[in-house]
Amino acid sequence: MFDARILRDRQEDALAATSRAARFAEDGSVAMLVQTKVAIVYPSSANAFFACSPVRLDGPESEGAAAVYVTDLSRTYFVYNLGTHVPPIGTKVIAQSCSGRWTFRFDG
């Protein structure tokens, strides 16, 4: 009986731990490849939101094979630059989801 109690407590602890764990990617990916673009006026300071289009990476999955970038210009995300430099228009960066906002870091 004592062993059953220990197993039950362990099971409850495991269930509680999984319910407390962060649920990554429930609303989509927590990171994506994007390309900067001009929506209205391109920012002139580094710490600003930049209009970006998502980029799909395609091509054969084999060592040494070239990648094909497919940019979806019909979709726009506004991604905040945490870096120190303004990225040139068309720069590909990896955007990370942070508290419901997209961010990237470009330091030149």
N, C-alpha and C positions, 0 to 999 in steps of 0.2 A: 504494500500500500504506500509506503514511504517513497519507493522508486517511482510509482505512478505520479505522485505529487510533484516530484522533481522534474519529471518529463513534461508534465502539464505546465509548470512554471516556465520551463525553457521554451516550450511552444508559445506561450503567451508573450514572453520577452521577444522572441523572434518576430512574431506578428506585429508587436508594437514598434519594433525597430524598422520593419519594412514600411509601415504606415507613416513613420516620421521621415523617411528618406525622401530626398528631393525627387520629384518626378520630371526628369529631363525629357525634352522633346515631345511633351503632350500636345502642344500647339504647333508643332513643326520643329525644324532644326534649331539648335542653339547657336549654330554658326553657318554662315553661307558666304560664298564667293560673290562679290559684287564689283561693278565697274562704275567709277564716278562719271557723271554727265552733267550737262547744264539743263536745269529745269526752267529757270527764269533768268537769274543772275548768278554766276559762279562765285562762291565766297572768296574773299581776298585775305581772310585771316584763317589761321590753322584751326583754332578752337571754334568750330561752327558745324552746323548740320550741312551735309553734302547730299545732293540728289544722287542716287545710285540705282542701277538696274541689276537684277540678279543674273548671274552667269552660270550656265550649266557646263560642266566639264565632260567632254565626250572623247571617244577614241578607243583604240584597242588597249586592253589591259595586259600589256606585256612589257617587260623590261626594255627600255630604250625606244619605245614607241612614242610618237609625237601626240600631244594632246590637242584636241579641237575645242575651242571656246565658243559657246553659243550664248549670246547675250539677248535677254528678253527685254527689248526696249519698250514694250507696252506696259511694263510694271515699274513703279518707282517707289523706292524706300528712302527715307531721310535718315542718314546715318551720321552720328556725331564723331568728329575726329578728335581723339585724345592726344594726338601727337603734336609736334612742334613746327611742322612744315605743311604748306598747302600742296596736296597732290595734284599733279597735272591732270587735265581732263582726259578721261579714258583709262585712268590707272585702276588696275585690279587689286583689290584688297580683301582680306577676310574680315567680315563683320561678325561680331559676337553679340548675342542677346544678353542684355544686362538690365534687370528690373523692368522689363517691358519695352526697353529702348534698344536700338541697334547702335553699336559703337565700333570704331576701328582706330588703329594707331598708325600714323604715317609720320616718320621722322626724317624723310628724305633719303 
